[in-house]
């Protein structure tokens, strides 16, 4: 029997037996929607849970086993084996998180926090979006195109909520819970009345230092430990602007994205984009507060209806350095086809006003190479009825890319 088969067999036994934390919760708690999101939750299990016999393996042996599993299972759905390793017990999870690298380093998505981390530098991560007009929902999946068996890996989901003066797109890790009181809430996109300006709100600051600095005033508790009077905070991390088409001339949309949480130095040689390593409720500073608040604050079930999004507190992160600005790449006019064209490298097949490519808009004084300026950071386009592709790369994250693409779905009568 091969090493891979042995590991799979043992992991199955652990999942069904003593090692499965999802079925051994001493207080009856479980990880909500773990199978539906297909990503291991980034919340450490309570230390009071008995970890079982598998927690006593020698660290050197455990490190070697998990490293071999991680190196062998690089694609989905086979990569779920890595998630099983992280779900055995706390010691297994700590070592798995130590081995698994960020998307920027390895180009793979593993944990929920990977969706908040910058994409790879060398090649984009390719995804696609499905739109459901009946429910006004949008689902982001990992992969080139939808599969015939419909077992695609869900990354994020969004629901459009129209209001009198604006439109909100609430973004969640699952497709059936868009409550801000839920721990699956990751952020939202809000438009103005004309649909010309959008603001991306993140449920957490873009780096761990910000989390520590403002944790007391902006801490998001776990959904089962938060009071209804303590709504989740939103941090303004980006602004999307569409130029007004006053003369009603025909042509592509023109847009600019100000990424407040990403410095322009991140695309310079040796630059680094902010990379969060955990959600706020998982930080060490929050553990004691969360545990103490659980006894005094009323518990909220997963289906608890959240306060109105319009009344949610919002913070604008201090902009101490010059922010990165993205602009849509100018298309060329094709005389034979009589339309505007862009080279999507086969990833877009249907002409649409929603199609775009974003590149960095930088000042010449910054000495950024022409190659870096021409590099497509985000690409979005239509391939079929209610199906669109989304390819993103460093320095933006999957969450930021998804939010930017959602802005293209909103009605823009003043821009077309």
N, C-alpha and C positions, 0 to 999 in steps of 0.2 A: 504494500500500500504506500502511495506517495506521501510526502510530507504535507502537501496541500490537503489531501483527503483526510489525513489524520487530524489536522487542525480544524477542518470543517466539521468532522464528526464530534470532536471534543467541544467545539463552540456550540454545536446544536445541543449537546448534553447539558452544557452550562446554561444555555438559554432556557431549556425546559426544566432544569433541576435547581441545584443549590446556588448556582452562580447568577441567576437572572434577577437583577435588581428591580426590574419592572413588575415582578410577581412576588417579591419578597418584602415589599414595603412594610415595615413594622407597624406603621400607623395607617395603612391602607392607601397611601399615596401612590400615584403612578405617573409615568411620563405621558402627557396628553399628545395625541396625534403623532407619535413617533413613527408609525408605519405610513401615515399619510404624507408627512413631509419628507420621508426617506432620508433624513439627515439626523444624526445623533444629537440629542439635546445637549447644549453646552452648560448644563447645570450639574454641579457635583452632588452626588447622593448624600443624604444626611449621614454623619459619621456614626450614628447610633445603629445603623443597619449592620447586621452581621454579614460579613463579606464572604464567608464560606472558605472551603479548603483551597480554592484556586488562588486566593490572595497570599498564600504562604509559599508560592514558588520563588526560587532564588531570583533576585533582580537581574542577574546576568543572563540567566536562561530566558526569563520573561522578555527581556530586551531583545534577545536574538530571535525569539519566536515572532514577536510583533513586527520586528523589522523585516523579516522574511515575508510575512503576510502582506505588509504594506507595499513592498517592492513588487510582489507578484500580482496583486490585484490593483491595477491602475485604471480600469474602466468600469463604468456602471453597467449592469447591476452587480457585477462580481465584487465591487468595492464595498458592498455592504458587510463583507466579512471583517473589514477594518472597524466598522462601526460596532459589530458584535464584540470585538475585543475591548472597545472603549466602554461597553455596557456591562462588563462582567462585574467589576468592583472598582473601588477608588484607586487602588494601586495600578491596576491594569489601565485605567483611564489616564492617570498621570503619565505613564510611560508612553501610551499611544499619542497623547497630545505633544509629548516631547519629540516623538519621531516624525509625526505628520508635519509637513512644512506648509507655509502659506502659499496661496495661489501664485503670488509673484515669483516664488522660488521653484515651485514644482508644476504649476499650471493645472492643478487639480483642486476640486471643491470637495471638502470632506465634512467639516462641522458647520453649524449655522453661522458662526462668526466669519467663516470664509466668504460669505456673501457681503460682508462689510469691509473686506480687505481688498487692496488693489489687485487687479488681474496681472497676468504674466507680461513680461516685457517683450519676449521673442515672438510669440504667436498669440492671436486672440482666442478667448474662450467662446465657443460657438453655441448659441442657444436659439430658441424660437418661442414666440408668444402666440397663444390661442385666445381669440376674443369670443366671448359669449354675449351676443347682443341681447338675448332675452333676460339675462340676469345682471347685465352691465358689469361683468367680471372679466378679468384678464389674468391669464396664467403663464408664468415663465417656466419653461422646461429646459433641461440640459440636453444638448444633442444637436445634430445637424438638421434633421427634419423629423416630423412626427412619425412614429413607428406604426405599423399596421395592427399590432396587438394592443396598442394603447396602454403600454406599461411604462411610459416615459417618466423620467425622474423630475418631479415637481421641485422647483427652487423657491419661487415666490408667487404670490397671488395678490391681486388688487381688485377693489370694488369701487366703482364710480358712484358718487353721491352728489346729485345736483341740488344746489341751494339757490336762493333768490338772487344773490349777488356773486356767487362763486361756485366752483366745482371742486370737490375733494376726491382724490384717489387714495383710499386707505390700503396700505400694503401690509401683508401678513405672511407668515411662514406656511400657513395652511390655507386651503381654499374654502373652508366652511366656518371660519371664525374671524371676523374683522372688528372685534371689540378692542378698544384701547386698554381695557382692563385685563386682557389676556396677555400671557407672556409670549404669545406668538406675534404680537404687534411689533413691527420694525420701523414704521415711519409712515409718512403720507406726502402727497403732492397736492398743492392748492393753486387754483387759478384765480385771476381777477375776473371782472364782469365780462370784458371783451374777449377773454381768452388769449391775450397778448403777453401776459406775464405770469409765470408760474414760480412757486417757491417750494423747494424740497425741504421737508422737515425730517430729521432723523430722531429716533427715540433715544439716542445716546450721542455724546460728543465723538469726534472722529479719532481721538487718541486717548490712551489710558491716563496721561497726565491731566487732561481736562476732567476726566472722571474723578480723579482724586481731589482736584482743586475745588470742584463744585458739587461734590457728592452729597453734601448735607442738604443743599437747597434743591437739588434736581434728581435725587435718587429715585429710580424706578424699582419698586419692590416686585417680588414674584407675584403672579396673578392671584395666588391663593393666600397671600399674606398682605395684601394691600387693602386699605380702606376705600370705600366709594368716594370719600371726601378728598382723596389724594390721587388726582388724575395723573396720567403719564405726561411727562414733559416732552416738548418737541424742540429740537435745535435746528435753526436755520443753517443749512450746510451748502445750499446752492440756489441760484436764481436763473431762470430760463426766460429769455425775452425774444419775442417774435416781432419783426419789424412790421409796422403798419403799411398796408398797400392802399394808400389814399387815392391814387389814380386808377385803381382797379385794373392794372396791367397784368397780363398773363405771364406767369413765370413761377419758378420754385420759391418755396418759403425761405426766408432768411432769418436765422436764429443765432443767438449768442447765449452761452452758458457760463455764468460766473461761479466757479467752484470755490466757495469761501473757505472750505476746510482743506483745500489742497494748495500748497504754495507753488508758484511758478518755478521755483528752484528744483522741484521734484523731477522735471524733465531735463534739467541740466546734467552735465556729466558728474556723476557721483551724488546726484540728488536722491532724496528719499521721500516718498509719500507717507502720510500718517497711516499707521497700521494698527488698529485695535486688536487686542489679543483675547478679550473676553467681553461679555455683556456686563453692564453695570451691576446687576444683581448677583453676579458671580464673583465680584472682587472680594478680596479678603476683608476690606474695611466694612463691607456691607453685611458680612455673615452674622456678626454679633447683633447688628441692628435689626436684621431680618428675623433672627431667632427671637429677639426680645419683643419685636412688634407682633409676632404671630400670636402671642398670648393676650395682647391688649386690643389688637385690631380685629374687627369682624372678618371672617373668611368669606371670600367671594368664589362662587362656582364659576366654571369656565364659560357658562352661557349668560353671565350677568351682563345686563345692558349697560354700556358705558355712558358717561356724560357726553353732551354734545361736543363734537369736535371743534365747533366754532369757539367754545369757551376754554379750550385747552391752553395752558400756559405755554408760551414759546420763548426761547432764548436765542439771541444772536451771538454766536461765538466771537470773541475778540479777534479782529483781523490784524495781527501784529506784523505780518509780512504780505508782500504782494501776492494776490491770489491768481490761480490759473484760470484763464478764459478760453473757452472752446467756441469755435465758429463752424458753421456748416461749409463744407467744401463746395466751391462754385462749380456747377455742372457746365458742360459745353453743349452748344446747340448743334444737333445732328440734322443736316440739310435733307438727307434722304428720308429719314424717319419723321422729320418735322416735329421734333420733341427735344427736351433737355435730357442729357444722358450723363451718367456717372459709371465708372468701372467698379462694379460690386464683386468682381471675380467669381461670377456664377452663383452668388448667394441670394440674389434678388432677381426675380423673373417676371414680375408684373409691374407695369408703370403705375405710379401712384404719387399724389402730392405729399404723402406722408414719408416717402423714401428720403433718407439723408445720410450723410457721412460727416463726422465731426473731427476737426483737427485743431491743434493748438494755435491760438492767436497770440503771438508774442511780439514784444518790442525788439527792433533790431539791435538795440544796445545791450541786450542780454547775452549775445554771442551764442545763440542756440543754432545748431547746424540745420541746414536746409532739409536734410533727410529726416531729422526729428520733427521739423515743422510740417512736413508732408505726410507723416505717419498718421494713419487713420486710427483714432482712439476709440470711436464708437461708430458702428454701422447698423442701420436699421432699414428694413425694406419688406415689401410684400411678395409672397410666393404663392398665394392662393386665397380663396375666400376665407376671411377672418383668420388667416395664418401669416405670421411675419417672422422674419429672422432677426436676431440681435447678436452682434459680435462685439465684444468689448475687450479692452486690454489696459495695461498700466497707463496712467496712474489712477483710474477710476475703479470703483467696485461694481459688483453685480447689482446691488441695491441702487446705487446712483445711476447706473446705465438704464435699469428698468424704469426708474422714475422719469428720466429724460425721455425715454420712448413713450411713456404713458401720456406725456404732454402732447404728443403728435395725434392722439386719438380724440382730443377735445375739440369742440367746434370753434372755429376761428373765422367768423364772418368778416372781420376787419383786416385779415391778413391775406385773403385770397381774392 
